[in-house]
Amino acid sequence: MDRGQPDQPAHDSRLVVSIKVLHSVYGTRSHGHGRCSAAAVEMAALTIRGWARRRRGTGSSCGPFPEISALPIAAHCPYVRLPVISDALSTVFSRHTGNLAYQCDIRGHNLNSWCRVPGSPFVDGLHLLPNHPSADPVSVAFGPIRLPAGPDTLTCLFSCSERPTHDNVIGVHARVLDDRRAAISDAHARLQAGGESAVTLTLDPPGGPVILLISVLFEEFTGGRDFGSVRLRYALAYRRNELVDRFNATGSDKGTEVGWGAGVPHCYALTYEALFAGFRQEPFNLLEIGLDTASQHTGDPRDAPSLRVWRDYFPQASLFGYDINDFSFLELPGTVTHRGDQSSRQDLTRFLEANGLPRFRVILDDGSHASSHQQISLSALFPYLEPGGLYVIEDLHWQPEPEAPSTLEVLRAFNAGSVIASPFIEDAEARALEAGIEAVVIAKPNDAEVAIITKKGP
């Protein structure tokens, strides 16, 4: 919380550092190529109280890295390696995946009383309040961070406090440096009260030790007691691909830069590229249930971002969109939309009959996320999935209202015993699913599970 104006610059600089060591226990279990273990994750949270130094001379507001003074603390943040379900599915490194291990030093420059610096950029807690424009900017450096060879991109989601209100514009500068402190990439964002922005940086070459340098300063300052602060809401490292760029451009949480509401990016595009790239130039049918997250809350559909991505990514495919709201206004070549309730077998049958009972290579359920709806749709549509086709169900971690059994529980039980059992699925439908499913993979590219169900071939 912001508490008004930070202390005015002084000639001397005093620093008090208090350290809290927080313990969290992560339980993991073996699956596929993963490793079975349970470990405690130690995070050093620094509460830093000090006074901003008076500006001396002129020069760069951020300054070269060697000018950053070292704090008398080096925080070691061990992370647990969680199971890797499939080598074909891309991996994200974030606080949700927990499969990142590294040592991280922290260096601070001009930190004031309201700054909060955790032991790693990959955990929550970094809050930076800019100094008065007459003082040097606030800067924090994490690193060297030793990432595995896979990630080539780092995305940081920054937000600006909404309360107390203010009219200032805060500039956020993020840089990635190599272990020789030479700049690899840099990015910049401007934040107003309540605003949020993603900053994406290149890691080149991938796998080398890097330093993340973050600086904040006022780019427009109106004065007053309430300055506003910047929070590093989320950070994730990953290997970039074409689908990631496409979904990021549309503002979809299937990418790596946008989370819906207070959520974080689900990063499904990292998994989908591995699944779909091999047949993206072929003619086939694709059905997506749920066309716009915002319209599910407002009832006012205005666009279908995912369908636009699929239209460009699969140039030869015939696309079908199904939603509780009316998307007939959407004009995309080779694309048909249908209004219907995914929890209604009658509505789903009408959709199929109206379109000549098509066979789909890909069915993607991003609809209501209610377990009963997901299971009814799976039962009704699975017979129309072509042999070897993929039925994908997103966001298995969340339901609008608790229902039992959840879709995640049903699919895990099938993997354990090859039996489908749910009051939402009729007996004949359950036997057909048991006979027709080749495999179920539960992937978790970041914070949310997604089911990838493969139908048996001929």
C-alpha positions as CSV (number, residue, x, y, z in Angstrom):
1,M,0.0,0.0,0.0
2,D,1.3,3.5,-0.8
3,R,1.5,5.8,2.1
4,G,2.0,9.1,0.5
5,Q,5.2,10.8,-0.5
6,P,8.6,9.0,0.2
7,D,11.2,10.7,2.3
8,Q,13.0,13.6,0.7
9,P,16.5,13.0,-0.5
10,A,19.3,13.5,2.1
11,H,23.0,13.9,1.9
12,D,23.6,10.6,3.8
13,S,22.1,7.3,3.0
14,R,21.0,4.9,5.7
15,L,19.8,1.3,5.1
16,V,18.1,-1.2,7.3
17,V,17.5,-4.6,6.0
18,S,15.3,-7.1,7.7
19,I,15.0,-10.6,6.3
20,K,12.1,-13.0,6.6
21,V,12.6,-16.5,5.4
22,L,9.3,-18.0,4.3
23,H,8.9,-21.8,3.9
24,S,6.5,-23.4,1.5
25,V,6.3,-27.1,1.0
26,Y,5.6,-28.4,-2.5
27,G,4.6,-32.0,-2.9
28,T,5.4,-33.6,-6.2
29,R,5.0,-37.1,-7.6
30,S,6.5,-39.0,-10.4
31,H,4.9,-39.1,-13.8
32,G,6.5,-39.8,-17.1
33,H,9.9,-38.2,-17.3
34,G,9.4,-36.3,-14.0
35,R,11.0,-36.9,-10.7
36,C,9.3,-37.9,-7.5
37,S,10.1,-35.7,-4.5
38,A,8.8,-33.3,-1.9
39,A,10.8,-30.3,-1.0
40,A,10.7,-27.0,0.9
41,V,11.1,-23.8,-1.1
42,E,12.9,-21.1,0.8
43,M,12.3,-17.5,-0.3
44,A,14.1,-14.6,1.3
45,A,11.8,-11.6,1.5
46,L,13.6,-8.3,2.0
47,T,12.0,-5.4,3.7
48,I,14.1,-2.5,2.8
49,R,13.9,0.9,4.5
50,G,16.2,3.7,3.5
51,W,16.5,7.2,2.2
52,A,17.0,8.1,-1.5
53,R,20.3,9.7,-2.3
54,R,20.5,13.2,-3.8
55,R,21.2,13.2,-7.5
56,R,24.9,13.8,-8.2
57,G,25.7,15.3,-11.6
58,T,24.0,14.2,-14.8
59,G,23.9,11.0,-16.8
60,S,21.6,8.1,-17.5
61,S,18.7,7.7,-15.2
62,C,19.2,4.0,-14.9
63,G,23.0,4.0,-15.1
64,P,25.2,1.1,-16.2
65,F,25.0,-2.0,-14.1
66,P,28.4,-1.6,-12.4
67,E,27.1,1.5,-10.7
68,I,24.5,-0.5,-8.8
69,S,25.6,-0.9,-5.2
70,A,25.4,-4.4,-3.8
71,L,23.1,-5.1,-0.8
72,P,24.7,-7.0,2.0
73,I,22.5,-10.1,1.2
74,A,22.6,-12.8,-1.5
75,A,19.4,-14.7,-1.6
76,H,19.5,-18.3,-2.7
77,C,16.1,-19.5,-4.1
78,P,15.9,-23.2,-4.7
79,Y,12.9,-24.4,-6.7
80,V,11.4,-27.9,-6.9
81,R,11.4,-29.8,-10.2
82,L,7.8,-30.9,-10.9
83,P,6.9,-33.8,-13.3
84,V,7.4,-33.3,-17.0
85,I,4.4,-35.0,-18.6
86,S,5.6,-35.1,-22.2
87,D,8.8,-34.0,-24.0
88,A,6.6,-32.8,-26.8
89,L,5.0,-30.1,-24.6
90,S,6.8,-26.9,-24.1
91,T,7.8,-25.8,-20.6
92,V,7.4,-22.5,-18.8
93,F,9.5,-21.4,-15.9
94,S,7.4,-19.4,-13.4
95,R,6.3,-19.5,-9.8
96,H,3.4,-21.8,-10.8
97,T,5.5,-24.5,-12.5
98,G,8.1,-24.6,-9.8
99,N,10.6,-26.4,-12.1
100,L,13.3,-23.8,-12.0
101,A,16.5,-24.0,-9.9
102,Y,19.0,-21.2,-9.7
103,Q,20.9,-19.0,-7.4
104,C,20.0,-15.3,-7.4
105,D,21.9,-12.4,-6.0
106,I,20.0,-9.1,-5.4
107,R,21.5,-5.6,-5.9
108,G,19.6,-2.5,-5.1
109,H,20.1,1.2,-6.0
110,N,18.3,4.1,-4.3
111,L,15.7,2.0,-2.7
112,N,13.3,4.0,-0.5
113,S,11.2,3.1,2.5
114,W,8.3,1.7,0.5
115,C,10.2,-0.7,-1.7
116,R,9.7,-4.4,-1.2
117,V,12.2,-6.8,-2.8
118,P,11.7,-10.6,-2.7
119,G,14.5,-13.1,-3.2
120,S,13.7,-13.7,-6.9
121,P,11.7,-12.1,-9.7
122,F,9.9,-15.3,-10.1
123,V,8.1,-15.0,-6.8
124,D,5.5,-12.5,-5.9
125,G,6.3,-9.4,-3.8
126,L,8.4,-6.9,-5.8
127,H,7.0,-3.4,-5.2
128,L,8.9,-0.3,-6.2
129,L,7.9,3.2,-5.5
130,P,9.7,5.8,-7.6
131,N,11.8,8.4,-5.9
132,H,11.0,12.1,-6.2
133,P,12.1,13.4,-9.6
134,S,14.9,15.3,-7.9
135,A,16.5,12.0,-6.7
136,D,18.0,9.1,-8.6
137,P,15.7,6.4,-9.9
138,V,15.0,3.2,-8.0
139,S,16.7,0.2,-9.5
140,V,16.9,-3.5,-8.6
141,A,19.0,-6.2,-10.3
142,F,18.4,-10.0,-9.9
143,G,21.2,-12.3,-11.0
144,P,23.0,-13.9,-12.4
145,I,20.0,-16.2,-13.0
146,R,21.0,-19.5,-14.5
147,L,18.2,-20.7,-16.7
148,P,18.2,-24.0,-18.6
149,A,18.9,-24.0,-22.3
150,G,15.2,-24.1,-23.3
151,P,13.8,-20.5,-22.7
152,D,14.7,-17.8,-25.1
153,T,12.2,-15.2,-23.9
154,L,11.4,-13.5,-20.5
155,T,8.1,-11.7,-20.0
156,C,7.4,-9.5,-16.9
157,L,3.9,-8.3,-16.1
158,F,4.0,-4.9,-14.3
159,S,1.0,-3.2,-12.7
160,C,0.6,0.2,-11.1
161,S,-1.4,0.7,-7.9
162,E,-5.0,1.8,-8.4
163,R,-5.3,3.2,-4.8
164,P,-4.6,5.8,-3.8
165,T,-5.5,7.6,-7.0
166,H,-2.9,9.8,-8.7
167,D,-2.2,11.4,-12.0
168,N,1.5,10.5,-12.3
169,V,2.9,8.4,-15.2
170,I,5.6,5.9,-14.1
171,G,8.2,4.6,-16.5
172,V,9.4,1.0,-16.1
173,H,12.7,0.1,-17.7
174,A,13.6,-3.6,-17.9
175,R,16.9,-4.9,-19.2
176,V,18.5,-8.3,-19.6
177,L,22.3,-8.3,-19.2
178,D,24.7,-11.1,-19.7
179,D,27.2,-12.2,-17.1
180,R,29.7,-9.6,-18.4
181,R,27.0,-7.0,-17.8
182,A,26.5,-6.2,-21.5
183,A,23.0,-5.5,-22.5
184,I,21.2,-8.3,-24.4
185,S,17.7,-6.7,-24.6
186,D,15.7,-3.9,-23.1
187,A,12.1,-2.8,-23.0
188,H,10.0,0.0,-21.6
189,A,6.5,0.5,-20.3
190,R,4.5,3.6,-19.1
191,L,2.0,3.0,-16.4
192,Q,-0.8,5.1,-14.9
193,A,-2.9,4.4,-11.8
194,G,-4.6,1.0,-12.2
195,G,-2.7,0.2,-15.4
196,E,-0.9,-2.9,-16.4
197,S,1.7,-3.7,-19.1
198,A,3.7,-6.7,-20.2
199,V,7.4,-6.3,-21.0
200,T,9.0,-9.0,-23.1
201,L,12.8,-9.5,-23.3
202,T,15.0,-11.7,-25.4
203,L,17.4,-14.2,-23.8
204,D,20.3,-14.6,-26.3
205,P,21.9,-17.0,-26.2
206,P,19.4,-19.2,-24.4
207,G,20.7,-21.0,-21.3
208,G,23.4,-18.5,-20.3
209,P,23.4,-16.7,-17.0
210,V,21.5,-13.4,-17.2
211,I,20.9,-10.4,-15.0
212,L,17.4,-8.8,-14.9
213,L,17.6,-5.1,-14.2
214,I,14.4,-3.2,-13.4
215,S,14.3,0.6,-12.9
216,V,11.3,2.9,-12.2
217,L,11.0,6.6,-12.4
218,F,8.4,9.3,-12.9
219,E,7.9,10.2,-16.6
220,E,5.1,12.6,-15.7
221,F,4.9,13.9,-12.2
222,T,2.0,16.1,-10.9
223,G,3.1,16.2,-7.3
224,G,0.9,15.7,-4.3
225,R,1.3,13.1,-1.5
226,D,0.2,10.0,-3.4
227,F,2.9,8.9,-5.8
228,G,1.7,5.4,-6.9
229,S,3.9,2.3,-7.0
230,V,4.8,-0.5,-9.5
231,R,4.5,-4.2,-8.8
232,L,6.1,-7.0,-10.7
233,R,3.0,-9.0,-10.8
234,Y,4.4,-12.0,-12.7
235,A,7.5,-13.2,-14.5
236,L,7.9,-16.2,-16.7
237,A,10.6,-17.6,-19.0
238,Y,9.7,-19.7,-22.0
239,R,10.6,-20.6,-25.6
240,R,8.8,-18.4,-28.0
241,N,6.9,-19.6,-31.0
242,E,4.5,-18.4,-33.7
243,L,1.3,-19.2,-31.9
244,V,2.6,-17.4,-28.8
245,D,3.1,-14.2,-30.9
246,R,-0.3,-14.6,-32.5
247,F,-2.2,-15.0,-29.2
248,N,-0.2,-12.2,-27.6
249,A,-1.2,-9.9,-30.4
250,T,-4.9,-10.6,-29.8
251,G,-4.7,-10.1,-26.1
252,S,-5.6,-13.7,-25.3
253,D,-4.6,-15.5,-22.1
254,K,-3.7,-18.5,-24.3
255,G,-0.4,-16.6,-24.8
256,T,2.2,-15.4,-22.4
257,E,1.5,-11.7,-21.9
258,V,-2.2,-11.4,-20.8
259,G,-4.1,-12.9,-17.9
260,W,-7.9,-12.6,-17.6
261,G,-8.9,-10.4,-14.6
262,A,-6.4,-10.9,-11.8
263,G,-5.2,-14.1,-13.4
264,V,-1.9,-14.9,-15.1
265,P,-1.2,-16.1,-18.7
266,H,-2.1,-19.7,-19.2
267,C,0.5,-20.2,-21.9
268,Y,-1.5,-22.8,-23.8
269,A,0.1,-21.6,-27.1
270,L,3.3,-23.2,-26.0
271,T,1.6,-26.6,-25.9
272,Y,-0.6,-26.0,-29.0
273,E,2.4,-25.3,-31.2
274,A,3.8,-28.8,-30.6
275,L,0.4,-30.3,-31.1
276,F,-0.8,-28.5,-34.2
277,A,2.3,-27.5,-36.2
278,G,2.5,-30.8,-38.1
279,F,-0.8,-30.4,-39.9
280,R,-1.4,-26.7,-39.9
281,Q,-1.3,-26.5,-43.8
282,E,-3.8,-29.4,-44.2
283,P,-7.6,-29.1,-44.8
284,F,-9.6,-30.3,-41.8
285,N,-12.5,-29.1,-39.5
286,L,-11.8,-27.3,-36.2
287,L,-14.5,-26.5,-33.6
288,E,-14.0,-24.1,-30.8
289,I,-16.5,-23.8,-27.9
290,G,-16.4,-20.4,-26.2
291,L,-15.3,-17.5,-28.4
292,D,-14.7,-14.6,-26.2
293,T,-14.0,-14.6,-22.4
294,A,-15.2,-11.0,-21.9
295,S,-18.6,-11.7,-23.4
296,Q,-19.2,-14.6,-21.0
297,H,-19.3,-11.9,-18.3
298,T,-20.9,-9.1,-20.1
299,G,-23.2,-10.9,-22.6
300,D,-22.0,-8.4,-25.2
301,P,-19.8,-10.2,-27.8
302,R,-17.6,-8.0,-29.9
303,D,-14.9,-10.2,-31.2
304,A,-13.6,-13.8,-31.3
305,P,-9.8,-13.5,-30.9
306,S,-9.1,-17.2,-30.9
307,L,-11.0,-17.8,-34.1
308,R,-9.0,-15.1,-35.8
309,V,-5.8,-16.7,-34.7
310,W,-6.9,-20.1,-35.9
311,R,-8.0,-18.6,-39.2
312,D,-4.5,-17.3,-39.9
313,Y,-2.7,-20.3,-38.4
314,F,-4.7,-22.9,-40.3
315,P,-5.2,-21.4,-43.7
316,Q,-6.8,-24.5,-45.2
317,A,-9.1,-25.5,-42.3
318,S,-12.8,-25.0,-42.0
319,L,-13.6,-23.3,-38.7
320,F,-16.7,-23.6,-36.5
321,G,-17.4,-21.5,-33.5
322,Y,-20.0,-22.4,-30.8
323,D,-21.0,-19.9,-28.1
324,I,-23.9,-19.1,-25.8
325,N,-23.9,-15.6,-27.3
326,D,-24.6,-14.6,-30.9
327,F,-21.5,-14.2,-33.0
328,S,-23.2,-14.1,-36.3
329,F,-21.7,-10.6,-36.9
330,L,-18.3,-12.2,-37.2
331,E,-17.1,-12.2,-40.8
332,L,-14.2,-14.6,-41.3
333,P,-13.6,-16.6,-44.5
334,G,-14.2,-20.3,-44.1
335,T,-15.8,-19.8,-40.6
336,V,-19.2,-20.6,-39.3
337,T,-20.6,-19.6,-35.9
338,H,-23.5,-21.1,-34.1
339,R,-25.4,-19.9,-31.0
340,G,-26.1,-22.6,-28.5
341,D,-25.8,-24.0,-24.9
342,Q,-22.9,-26.4,-24.5
343,S,-24.8,-28.1,-21.6
344,S,-27.7,-29.0,-23.9
345,R,-27.4,-32.2,-26.0
346,Q,-30.3,-30.9,-28.1
347,D,-28.5,-27.7,-29.0
348,L,-25.3,-29.6,-29.8
349,T,-27.2,-32.0,-32.0
350,R,-28.9,-29.1,-33.8
351,F,-25.5,-27.5,-34.4
352,L,-24.2,-30.8,-35.9
353,E,-27.2,-31.4,-38.1
354,A,-27.2,-27.8,-39.3
355,N,-23.7,-28.2,-40.6
356,G,-24.1,-31.7,-42.2
357,L,-22.7,-33.8,-39.3
358,P,-19.1,-32.8,-39.9
359,R,-16.1,-34.7,-38.6
360,F,-13.6,-32.6,-36.7
361,R,-9.8,-33.1,-36.3
362,V,-9.7,-30.6,-33.4
363,I,-12.4,-29.7,-30.9
364,L,-11.3,-27.1,-28.3
365,D,-13.5,-26.5,-25.3
366,D,-12.9,-23.0,-23.8
367,G,-16.6,-22.5,-22.9
368,S,-18.2,-22.0,-19.5
369,H,-15.6,-24.2,-17.7
370,A,-18.5,-25.8,-15.7
371,S,-17.6,-29.5,-15.3
372,S,-21.1,-30.7,-16.2
373,H,-21.0,-28.6,-19.4
374,Q,-17.6,-29.9,-20.3
375,Q,-18.6,-33.5,-19.8
376,I,-21.9,-33.2,-21.7
377,S,-20.1,-31.6,-24.6
378,L,-17.4,-34.3,-24.6
379,S,-20.0,-37.0,-24.6
380,A,-22.0,-35.5,-27.4
381,L,-19.2,-34.4,-29.7
382,F,-16.6,-37.1,-29.3
383,P,-18.3,-39.4,-31.8
384,Y,-17.8,-36.6,-34.4
385,L,-14.1,-36.4,-33.7
386,E,-12.2,-38.0,-36.6
387,P,-9.9,-41.0,-35.9
388,G,-6.7,-39.8,-34.4
389,G,-8.3,-36.4,-33.7
390,L,-7.7,-34.2,-30.6
391,Y,-10.3,-33.1,-28.1
392,V,-8.9,-30.3,-25.9
393,I,-10.4,-29.0,-22.7
394,E,-9.0,-25.8,-21.2
395,D,-8.9,-24.4,-17.7
396,L,-9.5,-27.6,-15.7
397,H,-8.2,-25.8,-12.6
398,W,-11.4,-23.6,-12.3
399,Q,-15.1,-24.0,-12.2
400,P,-17.7,-21.2,-11.9
401,E,-19.5,-23.3,-9.3
402,P,-18.2,-26.4,-7.6
403,E,-19.5,-29.6,-9.2
404,A,-18.5,-33.2,-8.5
405,P,-16.9,-35.0,-10.1
406,S,-14.8,-32.3,-11.8
407,T,-13.7,-33.0,-15.4
408,L,-10.1,-33.2,-14.1
409,E,-11.1,-35.9,-11.6
410,V,-13.0,-37.8,-14.3
411,L,-10.0,-37.8,-16.7
412,R,-7.5,-38.7,-14.0
413,A,-9.7,-41.6,-12.9
414,F,-9.8,-42.8,-16.6
415,N,-6.0,-42.7,-16.7
416,A,-5.9,-44.7,-13.5
417,G,-8.5,-47.4,-14.4
418,S,-9.7,-46.8,-18.0
419,V,-13.2,-46.2,-16.7
420,I,-15.4,-43.1,-17.3
421,A,-17.8,-42.5,-14.4
422,S,-19.9,-39.4,-13.9
423,P,-23.5,-38.5,-13.3
424,F,-23.2,-36.0,-16.2
425,I,-22.3,-38.7,-18.7
426,E,-24.9,-41.3,-19.7
427,D,-23.9,-45.0,-19.5
428,A,-23.8,-45.5,-23.3
429,E,-21.8,-42.4,-23.7
430,A,-19.3,-43.5,-21.1
431,R,-18.8,-46.9,-22.7
432,A,-18.3,-45.2,-26.1
433,L,-15.6,-42.9,-24.6
434,E,-13.9,-45.8,-22.9
435,A,-13.7,-47.6,-26.2
436,G,-12.7,-44.7,-28.3
437,I,-10.1,-42.8,-26.2
438,E,-6.5,-43.6,-27.2
439,A,-4.8,-41.4,-24.5
440,V,-5.5,-38.5,-22.1
441,V,-2.6,-36.2,-21.3
442,I,-3.1,-33.6,-18.6
443,A,-0.7,-30.8,-19.4
444,K,0.0,-27.8,-17.2
445,P,2.1,-25.3,-19.2
446,N,1.8,-22.7,-16.5
447,D,-0.9,-22.2,-13.9
448,A,-3.8,-24.1,-15.4
449,E,-4.3,-27.7,-16.6
450,V,-5.5,-28.5,-20.1
451,A,-6.6,-32.0,-21.2
452,I,-5.5,-33.3,-24.5
453,I,-7.7,-36.3,-25.4
454,T,-6.7,-38.4,-28.5
455,K,-9.2,-40.6,-30.3
456,K,-8.2,-44.0,-31.4
457,G,-7.3,-44.5,-35.1
458,P,-9.1,-46.7,-37.5
